[in-house]
Amino acid sequence: MNGMRLKEVLETKLSKRERSFVRASFDTVGSIALVEVPDELRKKQKLIANAVLAQNPAIKSVFKKVGAHKGRFRTQKIVWLAGEKKTETIHKESGVFMKLDVAECYFSPRLVSERLRIAKLVKKNENVLVLFSGVAPYALILAKHSFAKKIVAIEKNPVAHKYAFENLVLNKIPADKLILLRGDVKEKIPELKEKFDRIIMPLPKSSELFLETLRSVVKKHSMIHLYQFAAEDEFSAVAENIIEKCFQLGFPCRVVGIVKAGQSAPRMYRICIDLEVK
Ligand SMILES: C[S@@+](CC[C@H](N)C(=O)[O-])C[C@H]1O[C@@H](n2cnc3c(N)ncnc32)[C@H](O)[C@@H]1O
């Protein structure tokens, strides 16, 4: 439901001032709505959650997001507001089913077009490495919507890894096409005895700290998609810093493009720096 509709529904239940605080939209993951409730509306949060439920038959539970994604598994604290007290759901994105627990795994439904963008860049028979793979949304979308030969995905959260496996089965993807590895990228990459045509690094908070692990898996013309958070006037500087790091690590790269892949705060963006090893 968009915010205008929600505000209309709440017209008789909230004052004009209160309605001005209602957030314009909310995330939907499967049958779960994840809403943001400003402090000014804390006393009305159940009422708002019930309005969301009443207006959206596909939504069965409403949870409130509390703070940002945090910790080593990048999970988000959520608080139940209305409907079923169930945090497990199945989300459908671009024809792919993704089962997950929203309290225990990172997942953003907002990356739908970014994942398809990457899938379209994959050339026939590429071998792709997805780091920080979570419940495997990138890997699954690539398996279904690209001509990749093989995809290897690495995730250290055991719960997300378990769901990634379920998702492989749920989407009938052969286990030799999508290989799911559980563990720390820094420990798992050295065990890989091959080079990759494309490497995806969706950990915007700190992916640059893992560039050194790529040394054994990149080759000439490998493509790297590295995510970062950056202010709009810093995109080029952030990319320059990455280029410098790659050079120092012994695999000089060129920037093919910088793409906005969502907004994380006012004037702050999640960007994807597309790099090619020279
Ligand atoms: C921002 S989330 C992205 C998840 C997934 N790619 C997606 O788009 O939904 C980052 C993920 O990386 C995992 N992670 C963080 N550090 C890691 C590491 N050193 N090795 C493996 N996985 C890691 C976290 O557990 C989390 O699931």
The ligand as a Tripos MOL2 file, in Angstrom:
@<TRIPOS>MOLECULE
LIG
   27    29     1     0     0
SMALL
NO_CHARGES

@<TRIPOS>ATOM
      1 C1         24.2050   -6.7480    3.4730 C.3       1 LIG1
      2 S1         23.9300   -8.4780    3.6850 S.3       1 LIG1
      3 C2         23.6450   -8.9900    2.0100 C.3       1 LIG1
      4 C3         22.9720  -10.3330    1.8980 C.3       1 LIG1
      5 C4         22.5200  -10.7060    0.4860 C.3       1 LIG1
      6 N1         23.5820  -10.6270   -0.4670 N.3       1 LIG1
      7 C5         21.3420   -9.8510    0.0590 C.2       1 LIG1
      8 O1         21.4950   -8.9910   -0.8180 O.co2     1 LIG1
      9 O2         20.2630  -10.0250    0.6230 O.co2     1 LIG1
     10 C6         25.5300   -9.0540    4.0270 C.3       1 LIG1
     11 C7         25.6340  -10.5540    4.3700 C.3       1 LIG1
     12 O3         27.0210  -10.8660    4.4640 O.3       1 LIG1
     13 C8         27.2310  -11.7740    5.5150 C.3       1 LIG1
     14 N2         28.6210  -11.5980    5.9110 N.ar      1 LIG1
     15 C9         29.1740  -10.5360    6.5530 C.ar      1 LIG1
     16 N3         30.5010  -10.7220    6.7010 N.ar      1 LIG1
     17 C10        30.8060  -11.9060    6.1200 C.ar      1 LIG1
     18 C11        32.0030  -12.6330    5.9410 C.ar      1 LIG1
     19 N4         33.1710  -12.1810    6.4050 N.pl3     1 LIG1
     20 N5         31.9660  -13.8100    5.2820 N.ar      1 LIG1
     21 C12        30.7880  -14.2970    4.8210 C.ar      1 LIG1
     22 N6         29.5980  -13.6610    4.9620 N.ar      1 LIG1
     23 C13        29.6040  -12.4790    5.6070 C.ar      1 LIG1
     24 C14        26.1910  -11.3930    6.5740 C.3       1 LIG1
     25 O4         25.8850  -12.4800    7.4120 O.3       1 LIG1
     26 C15        24.9980  -10.9770    5.6730 C.3       1 LIG1
     27 O5         24.1530  -12.0660    5.4300 O.3       1 LIG1
@<TRIPOS>BOND
     1     1     2 1
     2     2     3 1
     3     2    10 1
     4     3     4 1
     5     4     5 1
     6     5     6 1
     7     5     7 1
     8     7     8 2
     9     7     9 1
    10    10    11 1
    11    11    12 1
    12    11    26 1
    13    12    13 1
    14    13    14 1
    15    13    24 1
    16    14    15 ar
    17    14    23 ar
    18    15    16 ar
    19    16    17 ar
    20    17    18 ar
    21    17    23 ar
    22    18    19 1
    23    18    20 ar
    24    20    21 ar
    25    21    22 ar
    26    22    23 ar
    27    24    25 1
    28    24    26 1
    29    26    27 1
@<TRIPOS>SUBSTRUCTURE
     1 LIG1         1 GROUP 0 **** ****
